Amino acid sequence: MEIEGWWTSLAWCDAETVIALYADHGTSEQFHSEFKTDLDIERLPSGKFATNALVLARAVLAYNILRWIGQNGLLGADAPPRHPAKRRRLRTVMQELMSLAGRLIRTGRRLKLALAYGCPVVSIFQRLYARLACT
């Protein structure tokens, strides 16, 4: 015999809504874990609240930028072959797109970024850059 019990202080919810809200709590835990481990902020750097708040604000900005890159770059038709997914972890985004080999060339009073030839991720990087450059 198995018994499930649910207790809530949400007066506006019926039982089915409460169960549906709780069923997705694992996703929130996964995002929280990814935020801490992949951005390496498991321990905050200071004992001062204002400093830690600044670090967390910058981490949120970096997290959102990397999530955007992952959603728009690594899930398209030209994405590297992987199992089908709705999103990519931040670690995957950083390994695939942020660690791309390149060389900065100064020629004719201009700077050029030469990317690794033959790398399958270069087309994704160029597509994302073009999308951001137009906005």
MIDOSE-1310 file (N, C-alpha, C; in nm, 2 decimals, decimal comma, always signed):
residues 135
meie	+0,08/-0,12/+0,00/+0,00/+0,00/+0,00/+0,09/+0,12/+0,00; +0,05/+0,22/-0,08/+0,13/+0,34/-0,09/+0,04/+0,46/-0,07; +0,08/+0,56/+0,01/+0,00/+0,67/+0,04/+0,08/+0,80/+0,00; +0,02/+0,89/-0,07/+0,08/+1,02/-0,10/+0,00/+1,13/-0,03
gwwt	+0,08/+1,22/+0,04/+0,01/+1,33/+0,10/+0,07/+1,46/+0,06; -0,02/+1,56/+0,04/+0,02/+1,69/-0,01/-0,03/+1,79/+0,08; +0,05/+1,89/+0,13/+0,01/+1,99/+0,21/+0,05/+2,12/+0,15; -0,04/+2,22/+0,14/+0,00/+2,35/+0,08/-0,07/+2,46/+0,15
slaw	-0,01/+2,58/+0,14/-0,08/+2,70/+0,19/-0,14/+2,78/+0,07; -0,13/+2,72/-0,05/-0,19/+2,79/-0,16/-0,34/+2,77/-0,17; -0,41/+2,87/-0,12/-0,56/+2,85/-0,12/-0,62/+2,85/-0,26; -0,56/+2,92/-0,35/-0,61/+2,93/-0,49/-0,60/+2,81/-0,57
cdae	-0,52/+2,71/-0,52/-0,49/+2,59/-0,61/-0,57/+2,47/-0,57; -0,61/+2,40/-0,67/-0,68/+2,27/-0,64/-0,57/+2,16/-0,63; -0,60/+2,04/-0,60/-0,50/+1,93/-0,58/-0,42/+1,90/-0,71; -0,49/+1,90/-0,82/-0,42/+1,87/-0,95/-0,31/+1,98/-0,98
tvia	-0,34/+2,10/-0,96/-0,25/+2,21/-0,99/-0,13/+2,20/-0,90; -0,15/+2,17/-0,77/-0,04/+2,16/-0,67/+0,06/+2,05/-0,72; +0,00/+1,93/-0,76/+0,08/+1,82/-0,80/+0,16/+1,86/-0,93; +0,09/+1,93/-1,02/+0,16/+1,97/-1,15/+0,27/+2,07/-1,12
lyad	+0,25/+2,16/-1,02/+0,36/+2,25/-0,99/+0,48/+2,18/-0,92; +0,45/+2,08/-0,84/+0,56/+2,01/-0,77/+0,63/+1,92/-0,87; +0,56/+1,87/-0,97/+0,63/+1,77/-1,06/+0,74/+1,83/-1,13; +0,75/+1,96/-1,15/+0,85/+2,03/-1,22/+0,96/+2,09/-1,13
hgts	+0,96/+2,05/-1,00/+1,06/+2,11/-0,91/+1,20/+2,06/-0,94; +1,22/+1,94/-1,00/+1,35/+1,89/-1,04/+1,42/+1,97/-1,14; +1,35/+2,03/-1,23/+1,40/+2,12/-1,33/+1,47/+2,24/-1,27; +1,40/+2,30/-1,17/+1,45/+2,41/-1,09/+1,58/+2,37/-1,02
eqfh	+1,59/+2,26/-0,96/+1,71/+2,21/-0,90/+1,82/+2,19/-1,00; +1,79/+2,14/-1,12/+1,89/+2,12/-1,22/+1,95/+2,26/-1,26; +1,87/+2,36/-1,28/+1,92/+2,49/-1,32/+2,00/+2,55/-1,21; +1,96/+2,53/-1,08/+2,04/+2,59/-0,97/+2,17/+2,52/-0,96
sefk	+2,18/+2,39/-0,98/+2,31/+2,32/-0,98/+2,40/+2,36/-1,09; +2,34/+2,38/-1,21/+2,42/+2,42/-1,33/+2,47/+2,56/-1,31; +2,39/+2,65/-1,25/+2,44/+2,78/-1,22/+2,56/+2,78/-1,13; +2,55/+2,70/-1,02/+2,66/+2,70/-0,93/+2,79/+2,63/-0,98
tdld	+2,77/+2,51/-1,04/+2,89/+2,44/-1,08/+2,96/+2,49/-1,20; +2,88/+2,51/-1,31/+2,94/+2,55/-1,44/+2,99/+2,69/-1,44; +2,94/+2,78/-1,36/+2,99/+2,91/-1,35/+3,09/+2,93/-1,23; +3,11/+2,82/-1,16/+3,21/+2,81/-1,05/+3,19/+2,91/-0,94
ierl	+3,07/+2,92/-0,90/+3,04/+3,01/-0,79/+2,97/+2,94/-0,67; +3,03/+2,82/-0,64/+2,97/+2,74/-0,53/+3,00/+2,81/-0,40; +3,12/+2,88/-0,39/+3,15/+2,95/-0,27/+3,17/+3,10/-0,31; +3,10/+3,19/-0,25/+3,11/+3,33/-0,28/+3,24/+3,38/-0,23
psgk	+3,29/+3,49/-0,29/+3,43/+3,53/-0,26/+3,45/+3,61/-0,14; +3,34/+3,67/-0,08/+3,36/+3,76/+0,02/+3,26/+3,74/+0,13; +3,29/+3,80/+0,25/+3,20/+3,80/+0,36/+3,10/+3,92/+0,36; +3,13/+4,01/+0,26/+3,04/+4,13/+0,25/+2,93/+4,10/+0,16
fatn	+2,81/+4,14/+0,20/+2,69/+4,11/+0,12/+2,69/+4,19/-0,01; +2,74/+4,31/-0,02/+2,74/+4,39/-0,14/+2,83/+4,33/-0,24; +2,94/+4,28/-0,20/+3,04/+4,22/-0,29/+2,98/+4,09/-0,35; +2,92/+4,01/-0,27/+2,86/+3,88/-0,32/+2,74/+3,91/-0,41
alvl	+2,66/+4,02/-0,38/+2,55/+4,06/-0,46/+2,60/+4,10/-0,60; +2,71/+4,17/-0,61/+2,77/+4,21/-0,73/+2,82/+4,09/-0,81; +2,88/+3,99/-0,75/+2,93/+3,87/-0,81/+2,81/+3,79/-0,87; +2,70/+3,78/-0,79/+2,59/+3,71/-0,84/+2,52/+3,78/-0,95
arav	+2,52/+3,91/-0,95/+2,46/+3,98/-1,06/+2,53/+3,96/-1,19; +2,67/+3,96/-1,18/+2,75/+3,93/-1,30/+2,73/+3,79/-1,35; +2,72/+3,70/-1,25/+2,70/+3,56/-1,29/+2,57/+3,53/-1,36; +2,46/+3,60/-1,31/+2,33/+3,59/-1,38/+2,34/+3,65/-1,52
layn	+2,41/+3,76/-1,54/+2,43/+3,81/-1,68/+2,50/+3,71/-1,77; +2,61/+3,65/-1,72/+2,69/+3,55/-1,79/+2,60/+3,43/-1,82; +2,53/+3,39/-1,72/+2,44/+3,27/-1,74/+2,34/+3,29/-1,85; +2,27/+3,41/-1,85/+2,17/+3,43/-1,95/+2,23/+3,45/-2,09
ilrw	+2,35/+3,51/-2,10/+2,42/+3,51/-2,23/+2,45/+3,38/-2,28; +2,51/+3,29/-2,19/+2,55/+3,16/-2,24/+2,43/+3,07/-2,27; +2,32/+3,09/-2,20/+2,19/+3,02/-2,23/+2,14/+3,06/-2,37; +2,15/+3,19/-2,40/+2,10/+3,24/-2,53/+2,19/+3,18/-2,64
igqn	+2,32/+3,18/-2,62/+2,41/+3,12/-2,72/+2,38/+2,97/-2,73; +2,36/+2,90/-2,63/+2,32/+2,76/-2,64/+2,19/+2,73/-2,71; +2,09/+2,81/-2,68/+1,96/+2,79/-2,74/+1,96/+2,83/-2,89; +2,04/+2,93/-2,93/+2,04/+2,98/-3,07/+2,15/+2,92/-3,15
gllg	+2,25/+2,86/-3,09/+2,36/+2,81/-3,16/+2,37/+2,66/-3,17; +2,36/+2,60/-3,06/+2,38/+2,45/-3,06/+2,26/+2,37/-3,08; +2,15/+2,43/-3,12/+2,03/+2,35/-3,14/+1,97/+2,37/-3,28; +2,05/+2,43/-3,37/+2,01/+2,45/-3,51/+2,04/+2,33/-3,60
adap	+2,02/+2,34/-3,73/+2,04/+2,24/-3,82/+2,19/+2,21/-3,84; +2,27/+2,31/-3,82/+2,42/+2,29/-3,84/+2,49/+2,26/-3,71; +2,42/+2,23/-3,60/+2,48/+2,20/-3,47/+2,55/+2,06/-3,48; +2,65/+2,05/-3,39/+2,73/+1,92/-3,39/+2,63/+1,81/-3,36
prhp	+2,65/+1,69/-3,41/+2,56/+1,58/-3,39/+2,57/+1,54/-3,24; +2,45/+1,54/-3,18/+2,44/+1,49/-3,04/+2,30/+1,43/-3,03; +2,27/+1,39/-2,91/+2,13/+1,34/-2,89/+2,04/+1,46/-2,89; +1,91/+1,43/-2,93/+1,82/+1,54/-2,94/+1,79/+1,60/-2,80
akrr	+1,79/+1,73/-2,79/+1,76/+1,79/-2,66/+1,70/+1,93/-2,69; +1,63/+1,98/-2,58/+1,57/+2,11/-2,59/+1,67/+2,22/-2,55; +1,77/+2,19/-2,48/+1,87/+2,29/-2,44/+2,00/+2,22/-2,42; +2,11/+2,30/-2,41/+2,24/+2,25/-2,38/+2,29/+2,30/-2,25
rlrt	+2,37/+2,23/-2,18/+2,43/+2,27/-2,05/+2,53/+2,38/-2,08; +2,55/+2,47/-1,98/+2,65/+2,58/-1,99/+2,79/+2,52/-2,02; +2,82/+2,41/-1,96/+2,95/+2,35/-1,98/+2,97/+2,31/-2,13; +2,87/+2,26/-2,19/+2,87/+2,22/-2,33/+2,89/+2,35/-2,42
vmqe	+2,82/+2,45/-2,39/+2,83/+2,58/-2,46/+2,97/+2,63/-2,45; +3,02/+2,63/-2,33/+3,16/+2,69/-2,31/+3,26/+2,60/-2,38; +3,25/+2,47/-2,38/+3,34/+2,38/-2,45/+3,33/+2,39/-2,60; +3,21/+2,40/-2,65/+3,20/+2,40/-2,80/+3,22/+2,54/-2,86
lmsl	+3,17/+2,65/-2,80/+3,18/+2,78/-2,87/+3,27/+2,87/-2,80; +3,29/+2,87/-2,67/+3,38/+2,97/-2,61/+3,52/+2,93/-2,61; +3,55/+2,80/-2,63/+3,69/+2,75/-2,64/+3,73/+2,73/-2,79; +3,68/+2,80/-2,88/+3,71/+2,79/-3,02/+3,84/+2,85/-3,05
agrl	+3,93/+2,78/-3,12/+4,06/+2,83/-3,15/+4,05/+2,94/-3,25; +4,13/+3,04/-3,23/+4,13/+3,15/-3,32/+4,26/+3,23/-3,31; +4,28/+3,32/-3,40/+4,40/+3,41/-3,40/+4,36/+3,55/-3,44; +4,41/+3,64/-3,37/+4,39/+3,78/-3,39/+4,49/+3,84/-3,49
irtg	+4,46/+3,89/-3,60/+4,55/+3,93/-3,71/+4,53/+4,08/-3,72; +4,64/+4,15/-3,72/+4,64/+4,30/-3,74/+4,70/+4,32/-3,88; +4,62/+4,37/-3,97/+4,66/+4,40/-4,11/+4,59/+4,52/-4,16; +4,66/+4,61/-4,23/+4,60/+4,73/-4,29/+4,52/+4,81/-4,19
rrlk	+4,58/+4,83/-4,07/+4,52/+4,91/-3,96/+4,38/+4,86/-3,92; +4,36/+4,73/-3,94/+4,24/+4,66/-3,90/+4,27/+4,54/-3,83; +4,18/+4,49/-3,74/+4,19/+4,37/-3,67/+4,10/+4,27/-3,73; +4,15/+4,15/-3,76/+4,07/+4,04/-3,81/+4,08/+3,92/-3,71
lala	+3,97/+3,85/-3,70/+3,97/+3,72/-3,62/+3,97/+3,61/-3,71; +4,08/+3,53/-3,72/+4,09/+3,41/-3,80/+4,05/+3,29/-3,71; +3,95/+3,22/-3,75/+3,91/+3,10/-3,68/+3,96/+2,97/-3,74; +3,96/+2,87/-3,66/+4,02/+2,74/-3,70/+3,94/+2,69/-3,83
ygcp	+4,02/+2,66/-3,93/+3,96/+2,61/-4,05/+3,92/+2,46/-4,04; +3,80/+2,43/-4,08/+3,76/+2,29/-4,08/+3,69/+2,25/-3,95; +3,68/+2,34/-3,86/+3,61/+2,31/-3,73/+3,46/+2,32/-3,76; +3,38/+2,22/-3,72/+3,23/+2,23/-3,75/+3,16/+2,34/-3,68
vvsi	+3,22/+2,40/-3,57/+3,15/+2,50/-3,49/+3,17/+2,64/-3,55; +3,26/+2,66/-3,64/+3,29/+2,79/-3,69/+3,17/+2,85/-3,76; +3,09/+2,77/-3,83/+2,97/+2,82/-3,90/+2,87/+2,86/-3,80; +2,86/+2,79/-3,69/+2,77/+2,83/-3,58/+2,81/+2,97/-3,52
fqrl	+2,94/+2,98/-3,49/+3,00/+3,10/-3,43/+2,97/+3,22/-3,53; +2,99/+3,20/-3,66/+2,97/+3,31/-3,76/+2,83/+3,35/-3,77; +2,74/+3,25/-3,76/+2,59/+3,28/-3,76/+2,55/+3,36/-3,64; +2,60/+3,32/-3,52/+2,56/+3,39/-3,40/+2,62/+3,53/-3,40
yarl	+2,74/+3,54/-3,45/+2,80/+3,68/-3,46/+2,73/+3,77/-3,55; +2,69/+3,71/-3,67/+2,61/+3,79/-3,76/+2,47/+3,83/-3,70; +2,41/+3,75/-3,63/+2,28/+3,78/-3,57/+2,30/+3,89/-3,46; +2,40/+3,88/-3,38/+2,43/+3,98/-3,28/+2,47/+4,11/-3,34
act	+2,55/+4,11/-3,45/+2,60/+4,23/-3,51/+2,49/+4,31/-3,58; +2,38/+4,25/-3,62/+2,27/+4,32/-3,68/+2,18/+4,38/-3,58; +2,18/+4,34/-3,46/+2,08/+4,39/-3,36/+2,13/+4,52/-3,29
